[in-house]
Amino acid sequence: MKRTGLLIFSSLLLQPGGVFLTAGGASTVQEKGPRAQQDEPGEKESTDRPQDPNSLRPYWKDGVRLETPDKRVSLKIGGRIQADWMWINEDQAVRDAIGDQTSGSEFRRTRLYMSGDLYGNLSFKSQFDFAGGATALKDVFVAFKSIPGFGNVKVGHYKEPYSLEELTSSNYMTFVERSLANVFSYSRNVGLTFYNSQLDQRLTWAAGVFRDTDNGGTSLGNGVGGTFRLTGVPALDKQKDRLVHLGVSYSLRRPSDGALRWRQRPELHLTDRYVDTRSFAADRVQNLALEGAVVSGPFSVQSEYTHSAARSRIAGDPVFGGFYVYASVFLTGEQRNYKASSASFDRLRPRKNFAPGEGAGAWELALRYSTLDLTDRAIQGGRLNNVAAAVNWYLNPVARVMFNYVHGDLYEVGTTHAVVTRLQLNF
């Protein structure tokens, strides 16, 4: 599958006549405020010759863009590279309980994708990840837009509509890893989702049915469920540099093969999992997430509470929970970019890109506290608390360097200290 995926993406880069990134304008429109701007086309080419309606004009805007003269077909080719290095030290008690944790490095994500809009009422995306030497299916879907009575419909393999933190792309996360509480997010599965927005995209909703699948998009056992998310922006000023976001997500499902398991690392992907419920019999599980965020110029605060309740006669119907809160500030005056259509955060654009003698890029400081409790009734999965501090340097809209310090406290066992750096390129 890995060889096939590479051949697919190689063929997509070649246009009829051998033209690829030969000529075409480049958009210089900058996004301002926390609400995302619509993508602008490249500069118009000046020519008196009639254009072939089936031709594709290439240009650059945070990735390779292609569009027909009438703009009824537009495509984007892109990807991401996230290279991580970690240095770690843990108490002897943690080594005895969990095992020796070693420093190391990895390519956390290496992805390629193509997405696009077709004829005004269809959109698609096909994305694969090659990190770790294996090919994994990520977003592979088709969406039907503006259907009367339904709004929009998406079919394929993609993220379930659950949790602000989960739905914000790893390209735009404030920290290297998501919080401990993210353990209850199901991420990507095969499903069918209806979604729409109202009130100038200040109110969004999405509801879908999903089957649990593996990294290849193949269904695993009989796991099936329904997931719903509702968000609103009750406060938004005229300059769009201040907003309040609120949301709720809910998922009800039957676990695969009647077994449920939650486990989590201390916000460090290269470590073992510190808390683990182990597999236990359950015939139903309900997950709930309450989310909120406030953006005020360069300052922002974001928080979520997550909750998982299992119906298990053997384990006594255990209930687990997690929580995080973090604050961030841009020392160079930028602000987090809110994408109203998906009710999540999006690409940041520095006021001045990094260039010697011209600009310093964007600099961000952030601090997060998160906690996770996987102990209840007959399940003794453990409790974990985390504090993470971040320094992020955005060189330009597609490149950044991240520095994280992570302090993990395994309840009644000991602590772990780690420093993680990431070099990221996404386009």
C-alpha positions in Angstrom: 0.0 0.0 0.0 2.9 2.3 0.7 4.2 2.0 -2.9 0.7 2.5 -4.3 0.2 5.6 -2.2 3.4 7.1 -3.4 2.6 6.4 -7.1 -0.8 8.0 -6.7 0.6 11.2 -5.4 3.4 11.2 -7.9 0.9 11.0 -10.7 -1.2 13.9 -9.3 1.8 16.2 -9.6 2.0 15.8 -13.4 -0.5 17.9 -15.4 -1.3 17.4 -19.1 1.5 18.8 -21.3 4.0 18.3 -18.5 3.1 21.7 -16.9 3.7 21.9 -13.2 4.2 25.2 -11.3 5.4 26.9 -14.4 3.5 30.1 -14.2 0.7 31.7 -12.3 0.0 34.3 -9.8 0.4 34.0 -6.1 -2.2 35.3 -3.6 -0.9 37.8 -1.1 -4.1 38.2 0.9 -3.5 38.0 4.6 -6.0 36.6 7.1 -6.8 39.0 9.9 -8.6 38.3 13.1 -9.6 35.0 14.6 -12.1 34.3 11.8 -10.6 32.8 8.7 -10.9 34.5 5.3 -12.0 32.7 2.2 -9.2 31.6 -0.1 -8.4 34.1 -2.8 -7.4 33.1 -6.3 -4.0 33.9 -7.7 -3.4 37.0 -9.8 -5.1 37.0 -13.1 -3.0 36.3 -16.1 -3.1 38.9 -18.8 -3.6 37.3 -22.2 -5.7 38.0 -25.3 -5.9 34.3 -26.3 -9.0 32.4 -25.4 -8.4 30.1 -22.5 -9.1 26.4 -22.7 -12.0 25.8 -20.2 -10.5 22.5 -19.3 -7.0 23.8 -18.5 -5.6 24.1 -14.9 -3.7 27.2 -13.9 -1.2 26.6 -11.1 -0.4 29.1 -8.4 0.8 29.1 -4.8 -1.2 29.9 -1.6 0.0 27.9 1.4 0.3 25.0 -1.0 0.1 24.1 -4.7 -3.2 25.3 -6.1 -4.7 24.5 -9.5 -8.0 25.9 -10.9 -9.9 26.1 -14.2 -10.5 29.5 -15.8 -14.2 29.5 -14.6 -13.1 28.4 -11.1 -15.6 25.6 -11.1 -12.8 23.1 -10.5 -10.1 23.9 -7.9 -7.5 21.6 -6.5 -4.8 21.7 -3.8 -1.8 19.5 -3.3 -0.1 19.7 0.0 1.5 17.8 3.0 3.2 18.1 6.3 6.5 17.2 7.9 6.8 17.1 11.7 10.2 16.0 13.0 10.4 15.6 16.8 13.3 15.3 19.3 12.7 14.3 23.0 14.9 14.3 26.1 13.4 12.6 29.1 14.1 11.8 32.8 11.8 10.0 35.2 11.8 9.0 38.9 13.0 5.5 39.7 9.5 4.7 41.0 8.1 5.5 37.5 10.8 3.3 35.9 9.8 0.4 38.2 6.1 0.8 37.5 6.1 1.7 33.8 9.5 0.8 32.5 12.6 2.8 31.4 11.7 5.7 29.2 14.4 6.7 26.8 15.2 9.9 24.9 14.8 9.7 21.1 13.5 11.3 17.9 10.9 10.5 15.3 9.0 11.8 12.3 5.7 12.3 14.1 3.8 12.9 10.9 4.8 12.9 7.2 1.7 13.3 5.0 0.7 14.0 1.4 -2.7 14.9 0.2 -4.9 16.3 -2.6 -8.2 18.1 -2.0 -10.5 20.1 -4.1 -13.9 21.5 -5.0 -15.7 20.2 -8.1 -18.4 21.9 -10.1 -19.7 23.9 -7.1 -21.4 21.1 -5.2 -18.7 18.5 -4.5 -15.5 18.5 -2.4 -13.1 15.8 -1.7 -9.8 15.0 0.1 -7.4 12.1 -0.1 -4.6 12.1 2.5 -2.0 9.5 3.5 0.5 9.4 6.3 3.9 7.6 5.9 5.4 8.2 9.3 7.0 5.2 11.0 7.6 3.4 7.7 4.0 2.4 7.2 1.1 3.9 5.2 -2.0 5.0 7.1 -5.2 6.2 5.7 -6.2 9.7 7.1 -8.8 11.9 5.6 -10.3 10.2 2.5 -13.8 11.5 1.8 -16.3 13.0 -0.5 -18.7 15.8 0.6 -21.9 16.9 -1.1 -22.6 20.5 -0.5 -25.8 22.6 -0.1 -28.3 19.8 -0.3 -31.8 21.1 0.3 -33.2 20.0 3.6 -29.8 18.6 4.8 -27.1 21.2 4.2 -23.9 19.2 3.6 -23.2 15.5 3.7 -19.8 13.8 4.1 -19.0 10.2 3.4 -15.7 8.4 3.9 -12.9 8.2 6.5 -12.4 11.3 8.6 -12.5 12.8 12.1 -15.8 12.3 14.0 -17.3 15.7 15.0 -16.1 15.6 18.6 -13.9 18.0 20.6 -12.4 21.4 19.7 -8.9 20.1 20.5 -9.3 17.0 18.3 -10.8 18.9 15.4 -8.0 21.5 15.4 -5.4 20.1 13.0 -2.0 19.1 14.4 -0.6 21.7 12.0 -2.2 24.4 14.2 -2.1 23.0 17.7 -0.5 25.2 20.3 1.4 22.3 21.9 3.4 19.4 20.4 0.8 16.9 21.6 -2.9 17.1 22.5 -3.9 17.0 26.2 -4.4 14.0 28.4 -8.2 14.5 28.1 -8.0 13.8 24.3 -8.0 10.1 25.1 -11.8 10.0 24.8 -11.8 11.4 21.2 -12.4 8.7 18.6 -10.5 10.7 15.9 -11.0 9.1 12.4 -13.4 6.4 11.5 -15.5 5.5 8.5 -18.8 7.3 8.6 -21.7 9.4 7.2 -22.2 12.9 8.6 -24.7 15.7 8.0 -23.5 19.1 8.9 -24.3 22.8 8.4 -23.9 26.3 9.8 -26.3 29.2 10.4 -26.2 32.8 11.5 -23.3 33.8 9.3 -21.4 30.6 10.5 -21.7 31.6 14.2 -23.7 28.4 14.8 -22.5 25.0 13.6 -23.8 21.5 14.0 -22.7 18.1 12.8 -24.2 14.6 13.4 -22.9 11.3 12.0 -22.9 7.5 12.3 -19.5 5.7 12.3 -17.9 2.3 12.3 -14.7 1.7 14.2 -11.8 1.1 11.7 -8.1 0.5 11.6 -5.4 2.7 10.0 -6.3 1.2 6.6 -10.0 2.2 6.9 -11.1 -1.5 7.5 -13.9 -2.1 10.0 -12.8 -3.7 13.2 -15.4 -6.0 14.9 -18.9 -4.7 15.5 -18.0 -1.3 16.9 -20.6 1.3 15.8 -21.8 4.6 17.1 -23.3 8.0 16.6 -21.5 11.4 17.3 -22.9 14.9 17.5 -21.4 18.4 17.9 -23.0 21.8 18.4 -21.0 25.0 18.6 -21.7 28.7 18.9 -20.0 32.1 18.9 -22.1 34.2 21.2 -19.6 37.1 21.4 -17.8 38.6 18.4 -16.8 42.2 18.0 -16.9 44.2 14.8 -13.2 44.1 14.3 -13.3 40.3 14.7 -10.3 40.3 17.0 -12.3 39.2 20.0 -14.6 36.2 20.3 -16.1 33.6 22.6 -16.5 30.0 21.4 -18.7 27.4 23.2 -19.5 23.9 22.2 -20.7 20.5 23.2 -20.0 17.0 21.7 -21.6 13.7 22.5 -21.0 10.2 21.3 -22.9 7.0 22.0 -21.6 3.7 20.7 -21.2 0.0 21.1 -17.6 -1.0 21.7 -15.9 -3.3 19.2 -16.4 -7.0 20.3 -18.0 -5.9 23.6 -14.7 -4.7 25.1 -13.5 -1.2 26.1 -10.1 0.1 26.9 -8.7 3.6 27.6 -5.0 4.4 28.0 -2.8 7.5 27.7 0.7 8.8 27.6 1.9 11.9 29.5 1.7 14.2 26.4 4.8 12.6 25.0 4.4 10.4 22.0 7.7 8.5 22.4 6.9 7.2 25.9 4.9 4.2 27.1 1.4 4.7 28.3 1.3 5.6 32.0 -2.4 5.0 32.7 -4.4 2.1 31.4 -7.8 0.7 32.2 -6.9 -2.6 30.5 -9.6 -4.2 28.4 -12.9 -4.8 30.2 -16.4 -6.0 29.1 -18.8 -3.2 28.2 -21.8 -3.2 25.9 -22.2 0.6 25.7 -20.2 3.8 26.3 -21.2 7.4 26.3 -18.7 10.2 25.8 -19.3 13.9 26.5 -17.1 16.9 25.9 -17.7 20.5 26.9 -15.5 23.0 25.2 -14.8 26.7 25.4 -12.3 29.3 24.1 -11.8 33.1 24.4 -9.7 35.1 22.0 -8.9 38.7 22.8 -6.2 40.1 20.5 -2.9 38.3 21.1 -4.3 36.6 24.3 -6.4 33.4 24.3 -7.7 30.8 26.7 -9.0 27.4 25.8 -10.5 24.6 27.9 -12.4 21.3 27.7 -13.9 18.8 30.1 -14.3 15.2 28.8 -16.3 12.4 30.4 -16.8 8.7 29.6 -19.4 6.5 31.1 -19.4 2.8 30.4 -22.2 0.3 30.9 -20.5 -2.8 32.3 -22.0 -5.2 34.8 -18.6 -6.8 35.5 -16.8 -3.5 36.2 -19.8 -1.8 37.9 -20.5 0.9 35.3 -17.3 3.0 35.7 -17.1 6.7 34.9 -13.9 8.3 33.8 -13.0 12.0 33.2 -10.4 14.4 32.0 -9.9 18.1 31.8 -7.4 20.7 30.4 -7.1 24.5 30.4 -4.4 26.6 28.7 -3.5 30.2 28.0 -1.4 31.6 25.2 -0.1 35.0 24.2 1.7 36.2 21.0 4.6 38.5 22.0 4.6 39.8 18.4 0.9 40.8 18.4 -0.7 38.1 16.3 -3.8 36.3 17.3 -5.1 32.8 16.9 -7.1 32.4 13.7 -10.6 31.0 14.1 -12.2 29.1 11.2 -15.9 29.6 11.6 -17.0 27.0 9.0 -15.4 24.1 11.1 -15.6 25.9 14.5 -11.9 25.2 15.1 -8.6 27.0 15.0 -6.6 27.4 11.7 -3.4 28.6 10.2 -1.5 31.5 11.8 0.1 34.2 9.6 2.9 36.2 11.2 2.7 40.0 10.8 6.2 39.8 9.3 7.7 36.6 8.1 11.2 35.7 9.4 14.0 37.2 7.3 17.3 38.6 8.6 16.9 42.4 8.9 13.2 42.3 7.8 11.1 40.4 10.3 11.2 38.1 13.3 8.2 35.9 12.5 5.6 35.3 15.2 6.5 34.3 18.8 4.0 32.6 21.1 4.2 31.5 24.8 1.7 29.1 26.3 1.0 27.1 29.5 -1.3 24.2 30.0 -2.6 22.1 32.8 -4.4 18.8 32.1 -5.5 15.8 34.2 -7.0 12.4 33.5 -8.6 9.9 35.9 -9.1 6.3 34.7 -9.9 4.9 38.1 -13.5 4.1 39.2 -15.3 1.2 40.6 -13.6 -2.1 39.7 -11.3 -0.4 37.2 -7.9 0.9 38.6 -6.5 2.5 35.5 -4.5 5.2 37.3 -4.5 9.0 37.5 -2.1 11.3 35.7 -1.6 15.1 35.8 0.4 17.2 33.4 1.9 20.7 33.1 3.2 21.7 29.7 5.0 25.0 28.8 5.5 26.0 25.2 7.5 28.4 23.1 6.5 28.5 19.4 8.3 30.4 16.6 6.3 30.8 13.4 8.8 31.6 10.7 6.1 32.1 8.1 2.6 30.7 7.4 3.9 27.2 6.6 6.9 26.7 8.9 7.4 26.8 12.7 9.7 25.5 15.4 8.1 24.4 18.7 9.7 23.9 22.2 7.8 22.1 24.9 8.6 21.3 28.5 6.4 18.6 30.0 6.0 17.6 33.6 4.0 14.5 34.2 2.9 13.4 37.7 1.7 9.8 38.0 -0.5 9.7 41.1 1.1 8.1 44.1 4.0 6.9 41.9 6.4 9.7 40.7 7.1 12.3 38.2 8.5 12.6 34.7 10.3 15.6 33.1 10.9 16.0 29.3 11.8 18.5 26.7 10.4 18.1 23.2 11.2 20.1 20.1 9.5 20.0 16.7 10.4 21.3 13.3 7.3 21.6 11.2 6.5 22.3 7.6 2.9 22.2 6.4 1.6 23.3 3.1 
